[in-house]
Amino acid sequence: MAKHVKTSDRQFTYAFITSGAHAGTLFSGLVGSFLTEIFTWRIPFFLIGSLAVLWSALVFQTMLRFPPPVLFLHKVGPVPSPPIKPSSYRQGSGLVSFEFALTPSGSLSLQKHQTCSAASSSPPPPSLVEVATAVATSDNLRGSAALRAASAVPLNWRRLCRKSAFWSMIFGNFTFNNTFLIILNWSPSFFHDRFPESQSWVFNVVPWLIVIPCSLLSGVLADKLITQGLSVTLVRKIITTIALFGTSLFLLILPRLQTFMLSLICLGLAVACCGFHSSGILLNPQDIAPLHGGKVFGIMSTIGTIPGFTGVYLTGYILQHWGSWSAVFHFAVLGNLFGWIVYSIFGSAKPLV
């Protein structure tokens, strides 16, 4: 997405995309609750699994019909005079800056400038990595053939893994997923234990009604803050604070409430804060690796699935030995706050590779 959507519009675009996942959760909670009461618990699994297989087949067929073009970054040299259809951009890197333009054939012309003094020796020609990075961070070339071609530059994993911003992003997403999956998997059991006479479809559906508009709101808010001049790093940290700290606050309150309605509202507010995650850490891979956001996102998401079994198992262990929902939520909050602190200190939205 970093290759086609400029930074100031990226937040709402991604929030709109991820709202589909929340809509799926809402659908599963609503339909699954009724099917489980009428039939057995196996029917919702078969239905949702069958829909997933059909959708995967549709996506696969669509990708076969419309394959992405294969492009190459085949020209790097002085800027033509005069440049045709110029799309200029400067990137400060110490005392070095870049200027580039697109030629009629669609190739990229780039010149590297030394800005320290007139007596300085001529700078070396730009490397392919420098060209790709300059292109990737330019909103003027967003979606162009040159930008797509620049993606052929390999990702420097060794350099990326040495950056604290990368690991703070990984850890922040890990702790968020731990809390989110505890809410997703264990909130029905919490309401069933605390309020056994309540209807399952109510607590499986109502709290999730607010997450979609909040996810979209996070995108609008983040885009607005960036447009007003705030740095992308600061915006990511503000949104992440709402997602991690806000969720923690309501989870601390939840086990202390005694009525079904107040508990339902409190859980809904916690889930609403979770919706802001789509414009926070989830977009960070596109920031730190503009050319390889998909690869970095894949690594982050893979590690983020670990709480899907470790967090759920530890929650069951806590309930089995102590029977305390307060301990469960305190466990989730502790991880959330730790992840928030680490990301607030070390997180960054500046390109690293």
C-alpha positions in Angstrom: 0.0 0.0 0.0 2.9 2.3 0.6 3.6 2.1 -3.1 0.2 3.4 -4.2 -1.2 5.6 -1.3 0.5 8.7 -0.1 1.2 9.0 3.6 -1.5 11.6 4.4 -4.2 9.3 3.1 -2.8 5.9 4.1 -4.4 5.7 7.6 -8.1 5.9 6.5 -7.4 3.6 3.5 -5.9 0.9 5.8 -8.6 1.4 8.4 -11.3 0.9 5.8 -9.6 -2.4 4.7 -9.2 -3.7 8.2 -12.8 -2.9 9.1 -13.6 -5.9 7.0 -12.0 -8.2 9.5 -14.1 -6.6 12.3 -17.2 -7.0 10.2 -16.3 -10.7 9.9 -16.0 -10.9 13.7 -19.4 -9.3 14.0 -20.9 -11.7 11.5 -19.4 -14.7 13.2 -20.7 -13.6 16.6 -24.2 -13.0 15.4 -24.7 -15.9 13.0 -22.6 -18.3 15.2 -24.6 -17.6 18.3 -28.0 -18.4 16.6 -26.6 -21.5 14.8 -25.1 -22.8 18.0 -28.4 -22.5 19.9 -30.4 -24.1 17.1 -28.0 -26.8 16.0 -24.5 -27.6 17.4 -21.2 -25.8 17.7 -19.9 -27.6 14.7 -22.3 -25.9 12.2 -20.7 -22.4 12.6 -17.3 -23.8 12.0 -18.4 -25.6 8.8 -20.2 -22.5 7.5 -17.4 -20.0 8.2 -14.7 -22.4 6.9 -16.7 -23.0 3.7 -17.1 -19.3 3.1 -13.3 -18.8 3.6 -12.5 -21.5 1.1 -14.9 -20.0 -1.5 -13.4 -16.5 -0.9 -9.9 -17.8 -1.2 -10.7 -19.5 -4.5 -12.3 -16.2 -5.8 -9.2 -14.2 -4.9 -6.9 -16.8 -6.4 -8.8 -16.7 -9.7 -8.8 -12.9 -9.7 -5.1 -12.8 -9.3 -4.6 -15.2 -12.1 -6.7 -13.1 -14.4 -5.0 -9.8 -13.5 -1.3 -10.5 -12.8 0.8 -7.6 -11.7 3.2 -6.2 -14.3 6.8 -7.1 -14.2 8.9 -3.9 -14.2 12.6 -3.0 -14.0 14.5 0.0 -12.8 16.6 0.2 -16.0 18.0 3.8 -16.2 19.9 5.7 -13.5 21.8 8.8 -14.6 21.8 12.6 -15.0 18.5 14.3 -15.1 17.5 15.0 -18.7 17.5 18.7 -19.8 14.8 19.7 -19.9 13.1 17.0 -17.9 9.8 15.8 -19.3 6.9 15.3 -16.9 9.1 16.1 -14.0 8.3 14.6 -10.6 11.0 16.1 -8.4 11.7 15.3 -4.8 14.5 16.0 -2.3 15.5 13.7 0.5 18.0 15.0 3.0 20.5 12.4 4.1 23.2 14.2 6.0 24.8 16.4 3.4 23.4 14.5 0.4 20.1 15.1 -1.5 18.5 13.6 -4.6 16.6 14.9 -7.6 14.9 12.8 -10.1 12.4 12.9 -13.0 10.4 10.5 -15.2 11.3 10.3 -18.9 8.8 9.7 -21.7 9.7 6.0 -21.8 8.8 5.7 -18.1 12.4 5.2 -16.9 13.8 7.0 -13.9 16.5 9.6 -14.1 18.3 10.5 -10.9 21.1 12.8 -9.8 22.9 12.8 -6.5 24.0 16.2 -5.1 26.7 17.1 -2.5 25.6 20.1 -0.5 28.4 20.6 2.0 30.6 23.1 0.0 31.6 24.0 -3.5 35.1 22.7 -2.9 33.9 19.2 -2.0 34.6 16.4 -4.4 31.8 15.1 -6.5 29.7 12.6 -4.7 29.7 9.0 -5.9 26.8 7.9 -8.2 23.7 6.8 -6.3 23.4 3.2 -5.5 20.4 1.1 -6.4 19.3 1.1 -2.8 19.6 4.9 -2.6 17.5 5.2 -5.7 14.8 2.9 -4.4 14.6 4.6 -1.1 14.4 8.0 -2.7 11.6 6.8 -4.9 9.8 5.0 -2.1 9.6 8.1 0.1 8.3 10.4 -2.7 4.5 11.1 -2.8 5.1 12.5 -6.3 6.0 9.1 -7.7 3.3 7.2 -5.8 1.9 4.4 -7.9 4.3 5.1 -10.8 6.2 2.4 -12.8 9.5 3.6 -11.3 8.2 3.0 -7.8 7.0 -0.5 -8.5 10.2 -1.3 -10.3 12.2 -0.1 -7.2 10.6 -2.9 -5.2 13.1 -5.2 -6.9 15.7 -4.0 -4.5 16.2 -6.8 -1.9 15.4 -6.2 1.8 18.4 -5.8 4.1 17.2 -8.0 7.0 20.4 -7.7 8.9 20.2 -3.9 9.0 16.5 -4.0 9.9 17.0 -6.4 12.8 19.6 -4.1 14.3 17.0 -1.3 14.7 15.2 -0.9 18.0 12.3 0.7 16.2 11.7 -2.6 14.4 11.6 -4.7 17.6 9.5 -2.2 19.5 6.9 -2.5 16.7 7.1 -6.3 16.9 6.7 -6.2 20.6 3.9 -3.6 20.6 1.9 -5.7 18.1 2.5 -8.8 20.1 1.2 -7.4 23.4 -1.8 -5.9 21.6 -2.7 -9.2 20.0 -2.4 -10.9 23.3 -5.1 -8.6 24.8 -7.3 -8.6 21.7 -7.3 -12.4 21.5 -8.1 -12.7 25.2 -11.1 -10.4 24.7 -12.2 -12.2 21.5 -11.9 -15.7 23.0 -12.7 -15.3 26.6 -15.2 -12.5 26.9 -18.1 -14.9 26.1 -17.0 -17.1 29.0 -16.7 -14.0 31.3 -20.3 -13.0 30.6 -21.6 -16.6 30.8 -20.0 -16.9 34.3 -21.0 -13.5 35.6 -24.4 -13.2 34.0 -25.6 -16.8 33.1 -29.1 -15.6 32.3 -28.0 -13.2 29.6 -28.5 -13.9 25.9 -25.2 -15.0 24.2 -25.9 -13.1 21.0 -26.0 -9.8 22.9 -22.5 -10.0 24.4 -21.2 -11.7 21.2 -22.4 -8.9 19.0 -23.1 -5.6 20.8 -19.5 -4.8 21.9 -18.3 -5.4 18.4 -20.8 -3.0 16.8 -18.6 0.0 17.8 -15.2 -1.3 16.6 -15.9 -0.6 12.9 -16.7 3.1 13.2 -13.9 3.5 15.7 -11.4 1.9 13.2 -12.6 4.3 10.5 -12.4 7.2 13.0 -8.8 6.3 13.8 -7.9 6.6 10.1 -9.6 10.0 9.7 -8.0 11.3 12.9 -4.5 10.1 11.9 -4.8 11.5 8.4 -6.0 14.8 9.9 -3.1 15.0 12.3 -0.5 14.2 9.6 -2.1 16.8 7.3 -1.8 19.4 10.0 1.9 18.9 10.2 2.5 16.4 13.0 5.2 13.8 12.3 4.1 10.4 11.3 6.1 9.0 14.3 4.1 11.1 16.7 0.8 10.2 15.1 1.6 6.5 15.3 2.4 6.9 19.0 -0.8 8.9 19.7 -3.0 6.3 18.1 -1.1 3.4 19.7 -1.6 5.1 23.1 -5.4 5.1 22.5 -5.3 1.4 21.4 -3.0 0.0 24.2 -3.5 2.4 27.1 -7.2 2.9 26.4 -8.0 -0.8 26.2 -6.0 -1.4 29.5 -8.0 1.2 31.3 -11.4 -0.3 30.5 -10.2 -3.9 31.2 -9.1 -2.8 34.7 -12.6 -1.5 35.3 -14.5 -4.4 33.7 -14.2 -7.1 36.5 -15.3 -4.5 39.2 -18.7 -3.9 37.6 -21.7 -5.7 39.0 -24.4 -5.2 36.4 -24.7 -6.7 32.9 -25.4 -3.4 31.1 -22.4 -1.6 32.6 -20.1 -4.6 31.9 -21.4 -4.7 28.3 -20.7 -0.9 27.8 -17.2 -1.2 29.4 -16.3 -4.1 27.1 -17.6 -2.2 24.2 -15.3 0.8 25.0 -12.3 -1.6 25.4 -13.1 -3.1 21.9 -13.6 0.5 20.5 -10.0 1.3 21.6 -8.8 -1.8 19.9 -10.2 -0.4 16.6 -7.5 2.3 16.7 -4.8 -0.2 16.3 -5.4 -0.3 12.5 -3.9 3.3 12.2 -1.1 2.8 14.7 1.4 -0.1 14.9 -0.3 -2.0 12.1 0.8 0.7 9.6 4.3 0.9 10.9 5.8 -1.7 8.5 4.8 0.6 5.6 6.7 3.4 7.3 10.0 1.7 8.2 10.2 -0.4 5.0 8.3 1.5 2.3 9.5 -0.9 -0.5 9.0 -4.0 1.6 6.1 -3.3 3.8 4.4 -6.6 3.0 7.4 -8.7 4.0 7.8 -6.8 7.3 4.1 -6.9 8.0 4.2 -10.7 7.4 6.9 -11.1 10.0 5.2 -8.9 12.5 1.8 -10.7 12.0 3.4 -14.1 12.3 5.0 -13.3 15.6 1.7 -11.6 16.6 -0.1 -14.9 16.2 1.9 -16.5 19.1 -0.5 -15.1 21.7 -3.2 -16.9 19.9 -2.2 -20.1 21.7 0.1 -18.9 24.5 -2.2 -16.1 25.8 -5.3 -18.3 25.5 -3.6 -21.2 27.3 -2.3 -19.0 30.2 -5.8 -17.5 30.6 -7.2 -21.0 30.9 -4.5 -21.9 33.4 -5.2 -18.8 35.5 -9.0 -19.5 35.6 -8.4 -23.2 36.4 -6.1 -22.6 39.4 -7.4 -19.2 40.7 -10.8 -18.8 39.1 -10.2 -15.0 39.0 -11.2 -12.9 36.1 -9.5 -9.9 37.6 -6.2 -11.9 37.4 -6.9 -12.6 33.7 -7.5 -9.0 32.8 -4.6 -7.8 35.0 -2.3 -10.2 33.0 -3.6 -8.7 29.7 -3.2 -5.1 31.0 0.4 -5.7 32.2 1.5 -6.8 28.8 -0.4 -4.0 27.1 1.3 -1.3 29.3 4.7 -2.9 28.8 4.2 -2.8 25.0 3.0 0.7 25.1 6.0 1.9 27.1 8.5 0.2 24.8 6.8 1.5 21.6 6.5 5.0 23.0 10.2 5.1 23.7 11.7 3.3 20.7 9.0 3.4 18.1 9.6 5.3 14.8 7.9 5.8 11.5 11.1 6.9 9.7 12.3 4.6 6.8 14.9 2.2 8.1 15.6 0.1 5.0 
